Amino acid sequence: MKFANWGNRNVPRKVPFGYDKCGCDAKSTNLWDGCDIFRMLEKASFVNGEVVFKQGDQPSYIYIIKKGKIKLFVENGKTPFELVTFGEGDCFGESSIIGIRPHAATAVAQENTELVVLSRSTLMSLYESDIHLFSTLILNIAREACRRLNASSETMLQYVNAQQIS
């Protein structure tokens, strides 16, 4: 894994945090204009097959995929079970940061992948320095968690219904 300062570059177009709600000029071609959160981000690169984090590791970052794919899977004994594959613009690792729990799954790059990352310490420092931005981030993370929970419930319901039919 390679980390570097993000610097003054444009960020990915699909950012799940609602940049228009944190004071950024949504019409600007440079999303850095007026939004402090983008200056706090770092970038990380992973090659195909490289592990981003392992199930049981303590969380350090919230990850946003700029380019590439990440697969999350859990190990049940020695058998890996694929949970989801994330693509460009998707966010992962946030549940472990917010829930203050070890990662429940292992994340592996499925191709050469570039990530934008927000460290746990940076997120927590926002609580002291910019409560409005911190609240906006947490609200959007909670919304994403609700969407995923709903999707999981729908999947489980379809599975249960299929089992009842057969």
BABAPA-204807 format. One record per residue (C-alpha): residue number from 0; x, y, z. Coordinates in steps of 0.25 Angstrom, whole numbers, plus 2048, in hexadecimal, padded with zeros to 3 digits. Example, Ala and Ser with C-alpha at 12.3 -4.5 7.8 and 13.67 -1.06 7.14 Angstrom:
# BABAPA-204807
- nr,east,north,up
- 0,831,7EE,81F .
- 1,837,7FC,81D .
***
This chain:
# BABAPA-204807
- nr,east,north,up
- 0,800,800,800 .
- 1,805,80E,7FC .
- 2,800,81A,803 .
- 3,803,829,7FF .
- 4,7FD,836,802 .
- 5,7F1,839,7F9 .
- 6,7F6,847,7F6 .
- 7,7EE,852,7EE .
- 8,7E8,848,7E4 .
- 9,7DA,846,7DF .
- 10,7D3,83B,7E7 .
- 11,7CB,830,7E0 .
- 12,7BD,835,7DB .
- 13,7B5,82B,7E3 .
- 14,7B8,82E,7F1 .
- 15,7AE,828,7FB .
- 16,7AF,833,805 .
- 17,7A6,83E,7FF .
- 18,7B0,848,7FC .
- 19,7A6,853,7F9 .
- 20,7A1,852,807 .
- 21,7AF,855,80E .
- 22,7B1,863,807 .
- 23,7B7,85F,7FA .
- 24,7B4,866,7ED .
- 25,7AD,85B,7E6 .
- 26,7AE,862,7D9 .
- 27,7BD,864,7DA .
- 28,7C6,85B,7D2 .
- 29,7CF,859,7DD .
- 30,7C8,853,7E9 .
- 31,7D3,857,7F2 .
- 32,7CD,866,7F2 .
- 33,7C7,869,7FF .
- 34,7C7,85B,805 .
- 35,7D1,857,810 .
- 36,7CE,848,810 .
- 37,7D5,846,803 .
- 38,7E2,84C,808 .
- 39,7E1,842,813 .
- 40,7E1,836,80A .
- 41,7EC,82D,806 .
- 42,7EE,823,7FB .
- 43,7F2,815,7FB .
- 44,7F5,80B,7F0 .
- 45,7F3,7FC,7F0 .
- 46,7F7,7F2,7E5 .
- 47,7EE,7E6,7E1 .
- 48,7ED,7DC,7EC .
- 49,7F3,7E5,7F7 .
- 50,7EC,7E5,804 .
- 51,7E7,7F3,809 .
- 52,7E3,7ED,817 .
- 53,7E0,7E0,81D .
- 54,7D4,7DB,824 .
- 55,7D7,7DE,833 .
- 56,7E0,7EA,831 .
- 57,7DE,7F7,838 .
- 58,7D8,801,82F .
- 59,7E1,80D,82B .
- 60,7DA,813,81F .
- 61,7CD,816,817 .
- 62,7D0,812,808 .
- 63,7CA,818,7FC .
- 64,7CD,811,7EE .
- 65,7D3,81B,7E4 .
- 66,7D6,810,7DA .
- 67,7D6,801,7DA .
- 68,7CE,7F6,7E2 .
- 69,7CE,7F1,7F0 .
- 70,7C8,7E3,7F5 .
- 71,7C4,7E1,803 .
- 72,7C3,7D3,809 .
- 73,7C2,7CC,816 .
- 74,7C9,7BF,81A .
- 75,7C0,7B5,820 .
- 76,7CA,7AB,825 .
- 77,7D3,7A9,819 .
- 78,7C8,7AC,80E .
- 79,7C8,7BB,809 .
- 80,7BA,7C0,806 .
- 81,7B9,7CC,7FD .
- 82,7B0,7D7,803 .
- 83,7B1,7E2,7F8 .
- 84,7BA,7E8,7EE .
- 85,7BB,7F8,7EE .
- 86,7BE,800,7E2 .
- 87,7C2,80F,7DF .
- 88,7BB,819,7E8 .
- 89,7B8,80E,7F3 .
- 90,7BB,810,801 .
- 91,7C0,805,80B .
- 92,7C6,804,819 .
- 93,7BD,80E,81E .
- 94,7B4,804,827 .
- 95,7C1,800,82E .
- 96,7C5,80E,831 .
- 97,7B8,813,836 .
- 98,7B4,806,83D .
- 99,7C2,806,844 .
- 100,7C3,7F7,841 .
- 101,7CE,7EE,839 .
- 102,7CB,7EC,82B .
- 103,7C0,7E2,829 .
- 104,7C6,7DE,81B .
- 105,7D3,7DE,813 .
- 106,7D4,7E8,807 .
- 107,7DD,7E4,7FB .
- 108,7E0,7EC,7EE .
- 109,7DA,7E5,7E2 .
- 110,7E2,7ED,7D9 .
- 111,7EC,7F8,7DA .
- 112,7E4,802,7E3 .
- 113,7E6,810,7E7 .
- 114,7DF,814,7F4 .
- 115,7DC,822,7FB .
- 116,7DD,820,80A .
- 117,7D8,827,816 .
- 118,7DF,823,823 .
- 119,7D8,820,830 .
- 120,7E0,82B,837 .
- 121,7DD,835,82D .
- 122,7CE,832,82D .
- 123,7CE,833,83C .
- 124,7D6,840,83C .
- 125,7CA,846,834 .
- 126,7C1,844,840 .
- 127,7C9,84F,847 .
- 128,7CD,858,83B .
- 129,7C0,858,832 .
- 130,7B4,851,839 .
- 131,7AB,855,82C .
- 132,7B5,84D,823 .
- 133,7B6,842,82D .
- 134,7A7,841,82E .
- 135,7A5,841,81F .
- 136,7AF,836,81D .
- 137,7A9,82D,828 .
- 138,79B,82F,823 .
- 139,79F,82B,815 .
- 140,7A7,81F,81A .
- 141,79A,81B,822 .
- 142,792,81C,816 .
- 143,79B,813,80E .
- 144,79B,809,819 .
- 145,78C,809,819 .
- 146,78C,807,80A .
- 147,795,7FB,80B .
- 148,78D,7F5,817 .
- 149,780,7F7,80F .
- 150,787,7F0,803 .
- 151,78C,7E5,80C .
- 152,77E,7E3,812 .
- 153,778,7E2,804 .
- 154,782,7D8,800 .
- 155,77F,7CF,80C .
- 156,770,7D0,80A .
- 157,772,7CC,7FB .
- 158,77A,7C0,800 .
- 159,770,7BC,80B .
- 160,765,7BD,801 .
- 161,76C,7B5,7F7 .
- 162,76E,7AA,801 .
- 163,760,7AA,805 .
- 164,75C,7A8,7F6 .
- 165,765,79C,7F4 .
***
